[in-house]
Amino acid sequence: MREYTTDEIDQRFELLDRYERRCIIYFLRGTETDHVSISDVVSHLQKRDPTPDGHDRLAIAIQHNHLPKLAATGVLDFDAGSGTVRYNGDDLVEALLETTPE
């Protein structure tokens, strides 16, 4: 694994401090396809934590908060135009997730 700066390490910890982002990464790591639709990501998270009125709120949070944050660090590619997400991986994120319960 390459050496990371303190800023990069802090950034990865910040990414993983939210349950939703960890779930997104776990979901994308487990998919067999290269690209996943944003609606599939939302559906997966909704199944894990169902709330009757939360689907729209969750979809907005995923599309406008969580996916852009993950994309900004290169962990994934997020294309709002096509409505797809592609997991790129990140060695440090992977190492941190190994020590974090799903």
GROMACS elastic network, one bead per residue, 0.5 to 0.9 nm:
[ bonds ]
;  ai    aj funct       b0    kb
    1     4     6  0.89069   500
    1    91     6  0.65682   500
    1    92     6  0.77765   500
    2    91     6  0.81875   500
    2    92     6  0.87267   500
    4     7     6  0.80122   500
    4     8     6  0.58974   500
    4     9     6  0.63464   500
    4    92     6  0.82192   500
    5     8     6  0.51384   500
    5     9     6  0.62885   500
    5    10     6  0.86328   500
    6     9     6  0.51025   500
    6    10     6  0.61203   500
    6    11     6  0.84889   500
    7    10     6  0.50936   500
    7    11     6  0.60356   500
    7    12     6  0.86828   500
    8    12     6  0.62737   500
    8    13     6  0.87184   500
    8    73     6  0.88117   500
    9    12     6  0.51954   500
    9    13     6  0.63145   500
    9    14     6  0.86264   500
    9    92     6  0.77827   500
   10    13     6  0.51381   500
   10    14     6  0.61411   500
   10    15     6  0.86385   500
   11    14     6  0.50530   500
   11    15     6  0.62409   500
   11    16     6  0.87966   500
   11    73     6  0.80287   500
   12    16     6  0.63363   500
   12    17     6  0.86619   500
   12    73     6  0.82139   500
   12    92     6  0.73158   500
   12    93     6  0.62672   500
   12    96     6  0.85319   500
   13    16     6  0.51803   500
   13    17     6  0.60769   500
   13    93     6  0.81983   500
   13    96     6  0.82089   500
   14    17     6  0.51783   500
   14    18     6  0.77232   500
   15    18     6  0.67463   500
   15    21     6  0.67721   500
   15    22     6  0.80154   500
   15    66     6  0.84622   500
   15    69     6  0.71436   500
   15    70     6  0.68018   500
   15    73     6  0.88745   500
   15    93     6  0.86393   500
   16    19     6  0.71996   500
   16    20     6  0.86546   500
   16    21     6  0.62274   500
   16    22     6  0.57002   500
   16    93     6  0.78743   500
   16    96     6  0.84116   500
   16    97     6  0.82481   500
   17    20     6  0.89277   500
   17    21     6  0.78888   500
   17    22     6  0.79108   500
   18    21     6  0.55302   500
   18    22     6  0.65611   500
   18    23     6  0.88166   500
   18    66     6  0.86941   500
   19    22     6  0.51977   500
   19    23     6  0.61645   500
   19    24     6  0.86288   500
   20    23     6  0.50817   500
   20    24     6  0.61418   500
   20    25     6  0.87092   500
   20    45     6  0.72256   500
   20    62     6  0.79070   500
   20    66     6  0.73756   500
   21    25     6  0.62540   500
   21    26     6  0.86127   500
   21    62     6  0.84021   500
   21    66     6  0.60212   500
   21    67     6  0.77999   500
   21    69     6  0.88895   500
   21    70     6  0.76201   500
   22    25     6  0.51897   500
   22    26     6  0.61676   500
   22    27     6  0.85329   500
   22    97     6  0.79918   500
   22   102     6  0.78793   500
   23    26     6  0.50600   500
   23    27     6  0.59741   500
   23    28     6  0.85126   500
   23    44     6  0.85108   500
   23    45     6  0.69183   500
   23    48     6  0.87240   500
   23   102     6  0.76253   500
   24    27     6  0.51163   500
   24    28     6  0.61244   500
   24    29     6  0.85275   500
   24    41     6  0.66616   500
   24    42     6  0.87664   500
   24    44     6  0.83302   500
   24    45     6  0.74854   500
   24    62     6  0.89381   500
   24    66     6  0.86104   500
   24    67     6  0.84667   500
   25    28     6  0.51476   500
   25    29     6  0.60070   500
   25    30     6  0.85718   500
   25    70     6  0.89181   500
   25    75     6  0.85708   500
   25    76     6  0.86713   500
   25    87     6  0.75638   500
   25    89     6  0.85980   500
   26    29     6  0.51783   500
   26    30     6  0.63252   500
   26    31     6  0.89513   500
   26    97     6  0.87272   500
   26   102     6  0.77973   500
   27    30     6  0.52566   500
   27    31     6  0.64866   500
   27    41     6  0.74555   500
   27    44     6  0.75239   500
   27    45     6  0.87431   500
   28    31     6  0.53248   500
   28    32     6  0.85814   500
   28    33     6  0.88993   500
   28    35     6  0.87764   500
   28    36     6  0.75881   500
   28    41     6  0.81335   500
   28    85     6  0.84127   500
   28    86     6  0.75083   500
   28    87     6  0.59374   500
   29    32     6  0.83350   500
   29    87     6  0.69501   500
   29    89     6  0.80810   500
   31    34     6  0.78529   500
   31    35     6  0.87621   500
   31    36     6  0.79500   500
   32    35     6  0.89407   500
   33    36     6  0.68499   500
   33    86     6  0.88160   500
   34    85     6  0.85783   500
   34    86     6  0.61012   500
   34    87     6  0.76569   500
   35    84     6  0.60851   500
   35    85     6  0.55338   500
   35    87     6  0.77162   500
   36    39     6  0.83732   500
   36    40     6  0.66461   500
   36    41     6  0.73376   500
   36    83     6  0.84289   500
   36    84     6  0.54084   500
   36    85     6  0.52178   500
   36    86     6  0.63872   500
   36    87     6  0.87839   500
   37    40     6  0.52209   500
   37    41     6  0.66433   500
   37    42     6  0.88593   500
   37    82     6  0.83618   500
   37    83     6  0.56648   500
   37    85     6  0.61355   500
   37    86     6  0.89060   500
   38    41     6  0.50436   500
   38    42     6  0.62457   500
   38    43     6  0.85939   500
   38    59     6  0.83561   500
   38    62     6  0.83243   500
   38    63     6  0.75371   500
   38    78     6  0.87184   500
   38    80     6  0.83380   500
   38    83     6  0.54620   500
   38    84     6  0.54343   500
   38    85     6  0.64300   500
   39    42     6  0.50062   500
   39    43     6  0.60339   500
   39    44     6  0.85280   500
   39    59     6  0.77897   500
   39    83     6  0.78056   500
   39    84     6  0.85511   500
   40    43     6  0.50301   500
   40    44     6  0.61037   500
   40    45     6  0.86796   500
   41    44     6  0.51731   500
   41    45     6  0.63680   500
   41    46     6  0.85975   500
   41    59     6  0.87946   500
   41    62     6  0.83629   500
   41    85     6  0.85888   500
   42    45     6  0.52561   500
   42    46     6  0.60283   500
   42    47     6  0.86357   500
   42    55     6  0.76839   500
   42    58     6  0.69432   500
   42    59     6  0.57264   500
   42    62     6  0.71600   500
   42    63     6  0.89187   500
   43    47     6  0.61762   500
   43    48     6  0.87317   500
   43    55     6  0.82339   500
   43    59     6  0.87678   500
   44    47     6  0.52614   500
   44    48     6  0.65134   500
   44    49     6  0.89346   500
   45    48     6  0.50839   500
   45    49     6  0.62960   500
   45    50     6  0.79527   500
   45    58     6  0.81962   500
   46    49     6  0.52187   500
   46    51     6  0.73836   500
   46    54     6  0.79458   500
   46    55     6  0.65309   500
   46    58     6  0.76003   500
   47    50     6  0.54605   500
   50    53     6  0.88842   500
   50    54     6  0.73788   500
   50    55     6  0.79890   500
   51    55     6  0.71080   500
   52    55     6  0.71973   500
   53    56     6  0.71699   500
   53    57     6  0.76566   500
   54    57     6  0.51283   500
   54    58     6  0.57523   500
   54    59     6  0.84030   500
   55    58     6  0.50938   500
   55    59     6  0.60663   500
   55    60     6  0.86474   500
   56    59     6  0.50439   500
   56    60     6  0.62211   500
   56    61     6  0.86162   500
   57    60     6  0.52368   500
   57    61     6  0.62164   500
   57    62     6  0.86361   500
   58    61     6  0.50774   500
   58    62     6  0.60527   500
   58    63     6  0.85272   500
   59    62     6  0.51932   500
   59    63     6  0.60922   500
   59    64     6  0.84078   500
   60    63     6  0.52425   500
   60    64     6  0.57830   500
   60    65     6  0.77373   500
   61    64     6  0.53703   500
   61    65     6  0.51751   500
   61    66     6  0.64151   500
   61    67     6  0.85614   500
   62    65     6  0.55825   500
   62    67     6  0.57322   500
   62    68     6  0.83259   500
   63    66     6  0.65315   500
   63    67     6  0.56841   500
   63    68     6  0.71467   500
   63    78     6  0.88897   500
   63    80     6  0.76835   500
   64    67     6  0.68390   500
   64    68     6  0.64370   500
   64    69     6  0.87790   500
   65    68     6  0.56874   500
   65    69     6  0.62680   500
   65    70     6  0.88312   500
   66    69     6  0.52745   500
   66    70     6  0.62890   500
   66    71     6  0.86182   500
   67    70     6  0.51250   500
   67    71     6  0.60004   500
   67    72     6  0.85247   500
   67    76     6  0.79433   500
   67    77     6  0.84291   500
   67    78     6  0.64866   500
   67    85     6  0.82301   500
   68    72     6  0.59794   500
   68    73     6  0.88976   500
   68    76     6  0.89911   500
   68    77     6  0.87659   500
   68    78     6  0.69841   500
   69    72     6  0.51641   500
   69    73     6  0.69311   500
   70    73     6  0.57228   500
   70    74     6  0.66176   500
   70    75     6  0.55101   500
   70    76     6  0.60207   500
   70    77     6  0.81247   500
   70    78     6  0.84588   500
   71    75     6  0.57690   500
   71    77     6  0.53742   500
   71    78     6  0.60513   500
   72    75     6  0.76940   500
   72    76     6  0.82606   500
   72    77     6  0.86578   500
   73    76     6  0.78394   500
   74    77     6  0.67845   500
   74    87     6  0.88525   500
   74    88     6  0.69568   500
   74    89     6  0.79916   500
   74    90     6  0.77843   500
   75    86     6  0.88765   500
   75    87     6  0.63956   500
   75    88     6  0.52921   500
   75    89     6  0.52278   500
   75    90     6  0.56875   500
   75    93     6  0.81467   500
   76    85     6  0.68297   500
   76    86     6  0.54624   500
   76    89     6  0.68560   500
   76    90     6  0.88483   500
   77    84     6  0.82238   500
   77    85     6  0.55935   500
   77    86     6  0.50451   500
   77    87     6  0.64455   500
   77    88     6  0.70459   500
   78    81     6  0.89830   500
   78    82     6  0.89340   500
   78    83     6  0.77530   500
   78    84     6  0.61278   500
   78    86     6  0.66273   500
   78    87     6  0.87978   500
   79    82     6  0.56589   500
   79    83     6  0.57317   500
   79    84     6  0.54078   500
   79    85     6  0.63242   500
   79    86     6  0.87080   500
   80    84     6  0.67110   500
   80    85     6  0.84575   500
   81    84     6  0.79775   500
   82    85     6  0.89324   500
   89    92     6  0.89966   500
   89    93     6  0.75794   500
   89    94     6  0.72462   500
   90    93     6  0.52724   500
   90    94     6  0.60242   500
   90    95     6  0.86010   500
   91    94     6  0.50946   500
   91    95     6  0.61698   500
   91    96     6  0.86704   500
   92    95     6  0.50482   500
   92    96     6  0.61651   500
   92    97     6  0.85519   500
   93    96     6  0.51173   500
   93    97     6  0.60788   500
   93    98     6  0.86388   500
   94    97     6  0.51281   500
   94    98     6  0.62971   500
   95    98     6  0.52253   500
   95    99     6  0.71046   500
   96    99     6  0.55540   500
   96   100     6  0.66072   500
   97   101     6  0.75549   500
   97   102     6  0.82102   500
   98   101     6  0.77857   500
